[in-house]
Amino acid sequence: MAADPRLVRWETRSEGPLFAVSLLFLAAYAVHVLARGMPAYGHDICLGVIYAAWGVFLVDYVVRWRLGDYSSSLLAHVRHHVLDTVVLVLPLMRPLRFVSMYQVIQRRREKPRLSLYARVIAYSGMSAVLLGFTGALAVYQQERDAKGASIRTFGDSMWWMSSTITTVGYGDITPITPLGRTIAVGLMIGGLALLGAVTGSFSSWLLQVFSREGDEKPPAR
């Protein structure tokens, strides 16, 4: 079924501003977590930005629901728009929707500037970076004041994130709080999926290149 023209117009006009709001949300959250010595009013400002940005995301979600094909049922909308629902519940994941912004830009062009493999690698790589950074922030916030925690600094959290998302898992630093471990599970699953997409696409691209070279006949003498 073709998308409602009103929904297409909304997505085309809103995706860019929403992406900017998502980056503002992430920046405010990072400052709130990392700037521990900041005055109380600074943290209040950051929280105000965070809540305001989440309100914008909620409005966008409701508008997409009302304009979409499944507007008669919120449950049906949730089932058919899992990523939108996840980033609404977990706004730190909102920057992962930048692929939607890319699609909006491509609607104005006759063909993509990047090949399919390049797009998959670029999207998966950037998503892995964003997922790792947000995961490190969230785990650091949960672990830094926990009794007996080994993650005491953001540097510790970044080291733990790097070994976790790449599936190396040294085990020298681990989260101990329930929420920290829950975030770790999500990071493991997301990291496996994204890095698998990168390596799989790169391998497929190499096979395509070598196959094309093998099919080429040597010039006649």
C-alpha positions as CSV (number, residue, x, y, z in Angstrom):
1,M,0.0,0.0,0.0
2,A,1.4,3.4,-0.9
3,A,2.2,5.8,1.9
4,D,-0.1,8.6,2.6
5,P,1.1,11.8,0.8
6,R,0.7,13.7,4.0
7,L,3.0,11.3,5.8
8,V,5.6,11.6,3.1
9,R,5.5,15.4,3.3
10,W,5.8,15.2,7.1
11,E,8.8,12.9,6.9
12,T,10.5,15.0,4.2
13,R,10.1,18.2,6.2
14,S,10.7,16.9,9.7
15,E,13.5,14.4,9.4
16,G,16.3,17.0,9.2
17,P,15.1,19.1,12.2
18,L,14.4,15.9,14.2
19,F,17.9,14.6,13.5
20,A,19.3,18.0,14.8
21,V,17.1,17.6,17.9
22,S,18.4,14.1,18.5
23,L,22.0,15.3,18.4
24,L,21.0,18.1,20.9
25,F,19.4,15.5,23.1
26,L,22.6,13.4,23.0
27,A,24.8,16.4,23.7
28,A,22.6,17.5,26.7
29,Y,22.7,14.0,28.1
30,A,26.5,13.8,27.7
31,V,27.0,17.1,29.4
32,H,24.6,16.1,32.2
33,V,26.5,12.8,32.8
34,L,30.1,13.9,32.3
35,A,30.1,17.5,33.8
36,R,29.7,16.4,37.4
37,G,31.2,19.6,38.7
38,M,28.8,21.8,36.8
39,P,26.5,24.0,38.9
40,A,23.0,22.7,39.7
41,Y,21.3,25.1,37.3
42,G,23.5,23.8,34.5
43,H,22.2,20.3,35.1
44,D,18.6,21.7,35.3
45,I,19.1,23.2,31.9
46,C,20.4,19.9,30.5
47,L,17.4,18.1,31.9
48,G,15.1,20.7,30.5
49,V,16.6,20.2,27.0
50,I,16.4,16.4,27.4
51,Y,12.7,16.5,28.4
52,A,11.8,19.1,25.7
53,A,13.5,16.9,23.0
54,W,11.7,13.8,24.2
55,G,8.4,15.8,23.9
56,V,9.3,16.6,20.3
57,F,9.9,12.9,19.6
58,L,6.6,12.0,21.2
59,V,4.8,14.6,19.0
60,D,6.5,13.2,15.9
61,Y,5.5,9.6,16.9
62,V,1.9,10.6,17.4
63,V,1.8,12.4,14.1
64,R,3.3,9.5,12.2
65,W,0.7,7.2,13.9
66,R,-2.2,9.4,12.8
67,L,-0.9,9.8,9.3
68,G,0.2,6.3,8.7
69,D,-1.5,3.2,7.2
70,Y,-2.3,1.8,10.7
71,S,-3.6,4.9,12.3
72,S,-6.8,3.1,13.5
73,S,-4.8,1.0,15.9
74,L,-1.9,2.2,18.1
75,L,-0.9,-1.5,18.7
76,A,-0.6,-2.2,15.0
77,H,1.5,0.9,14.6
78,V,3.8,-0.3,17.3
79,R,4.2,-3.7,15.6
80,H,4.9,-2.2,12.2
81,H,7.3,0.5,13.4
82,V,9.5,-1.2,15.9
83,L,12.5,1.1,15.4
84,D,10.4,4.2,15.9
85,T,9.0,2.8,19.1
86,V,12.4,1.8,20.4
87,V,13.9,5.2,19.9
88,L,10.9,6.8,21.6
89,V,11.3,4.6,24.7
90,L,15.1,4.9,24.5
91,P,15.8,8.4,23.1
92,L,19.5,7.9,23.3
93,M,19.1,5.6,20.3
94,R,17.4,8.4,18.2
95,P,20.5,9.3,16.2
96,L,20.4,5.7,14.8
97,R,17.5,6.9,12.7
98,F,19.8,9.1,10.5
99,V,19.3,6.5,7.8
100,S,15.8,7.9,7.5
101,M,17.3,11.3,6.9
102,Y,19.5,9.8,4.2
103,Q,16.4,8.3,2.5
104,V,14.7,11.7,2.6
105,I,17.8,13.3,0.8
106,Q,17.8,10.5,-1.8
107,R,14.1,11.2,-2.7
108,R,15.4,14.4,-4.2
109,R,18.0,12.6,-6.4
110,E,17.6,10.2,-9.3
111,K,20.0,7.7,-7.8
112,P,22.0,7.2,-4.6
113,R,25.5,8.7,-4.5
114,L,26.9,5.6,-2.7
115,S,26.6,2.0,-3.7
116,L,24.5,-0.4,-1.7
117,Y,27.6,-1.9,0.0
118,A,29.0,1.5,0.8
119,R,25.7,2.6,2.3
120,V,25.4,-0.5,4.5
121,I,28.9,-0.2,5.7
122,A,28.6,3.6,6.4
123,Y,25.3,3.2,8.2
124,S,26.3,0.2,10.2
125,G,29.7,1.8,11.1
126,M,28.2,5.1,12.2
127,S,25.4,3.3,14.1
128,A,28.0,1.2,16.0
129,V,29.9,4.4,17.0
130,L,26.7,6.1,18.2
131,L,25.5,2.9,20.0
132,G,28.9,2.5,21.7
133,F,29.1,6.1,22.8
134,T,25.5,6.2,24.2
135,G,26.0,2.8,25.8
136,A,29.2,3.9,27.5
137,L,27.5,7.1,28.8
138,A,24.5,5.1,30.2
139,V,26.7,2.5,31.9
140,Y,29.0,5.1,33.3
141,Q,26.0,6.9,34.8
142,Q,24.8,3.7,36.5
143,E,28.1,2.3,37.7
144,R,30.2,5.3,38.8
145,D,28.7,5.5,42.3
146,A,27.9,1.9,42.8
147,K,29.6,0.1,45.7
148,G,32.3,-2.3,44.4
149,A,32.0,-1.1,40.8
150,S,35.1,-1.3,38.6
151,I,33.8,1.4,36.2
152,R,34.7,4.6,38.0
153,T,35.6,6.9,35.1
154,F,34.2,7.5,31.6
155,G,37.5,6.3,30.3
156,D,36.8,2.9,32.1
157,S,33.4,2.9,30.5
158,M,34.8,3.5,27.0
159,W,37.4,0.7,27.4
160,W,34.7,-1.6,28.6
161,M,32.4,-0.6,25.7
162,S,35.1,-1.2,23.1
163,S,35.9,-4.7,24.4
164,T,32.2,-5.5,24.6
165,I,30.9,-4.2,21.3
166,T,33.8,-5.9,19.4
167,T,33.0,-9.2,21.3
168,V,36.6,-9.4,22.7
169,G,35.4,-9.2,26.3
170,Y,38.5,-9.0,28.4
171,G,36.5,-9.1,31.6
172,D,38.9,-6.8,33.5
173,I,36.0,-4.3,33.8
174,T,32.4,-5.3,34.1
175,P,29.1,-3.6,35.2
176,I,27.6,-4.8,38.4
177,T,24.3,-2.9,38.7
178,P,21.1,-4.5,37.3
179,L,20.5,-1.6,34.9
180,G,24.1,-1.5,33.9
181,R,24.1,-5.2,33.0
182,T,20.8,-4.7,31.1
183,I,22.4,-2.0,29.0
184,A,25.4,-4.3,28.5
185,V,23.1,-7.0,27.0
186,G,21.6,-4.5,24.6
187,L,25.1,-3.3,23.6
188,M,26.2,-6.9,22.9
189,I,23.2,-7.7,20.8
190,G,23.4,-4.4,18.9
191,G,27.2,-4.6,18.4
192,L,27.0,-8.1,17.0
193,A,24.3,-7.1,14.5
194,L,26.0,-3.9,13.4
195,L,29.5,-5.2,13.1
196,G,28.2,-8.4,11.5
197,A,26.5,-6.2,8.8
198,V,29.8,-4.3,8.3
199,T,32.0,-7.4,7.9
200,G,29.3,-9.2,5.8
201,S,28.8,-6.3,3.4
202,F,32.6,-5.8,3.1
203,S,33.1,-9.5,2.4
204,S,30.3,-9.5,-0.2
205,W,31.8,-6.5,-1.9
206,L,35.2,-8.2,-2.1
207,L,33.6,-11.3,-3.6
208,Q,31.8,-9.2,-6.2
209,V,35.0,-7.4,-7.1
210,F,37.0,-10.6,-7.5
211,S,34.2,-12.2,-9.4
212,R,34.1,-9.3,-11.8
213,E,37.9,-9.5,-12.3
214,G,37.7,-13.2,-12.9
215,D,35.0,-12.8,-15.6
216,E,37.1,-10.3,-17.5
217,K,38.9,-11.8,-20.5
218,P,42.5,-10.9,-21.2
219,P,43.0,-8.7,-24.3
220,A,43.6,-10.5,-27.6
221,R,47.1,-10.3,-28.9
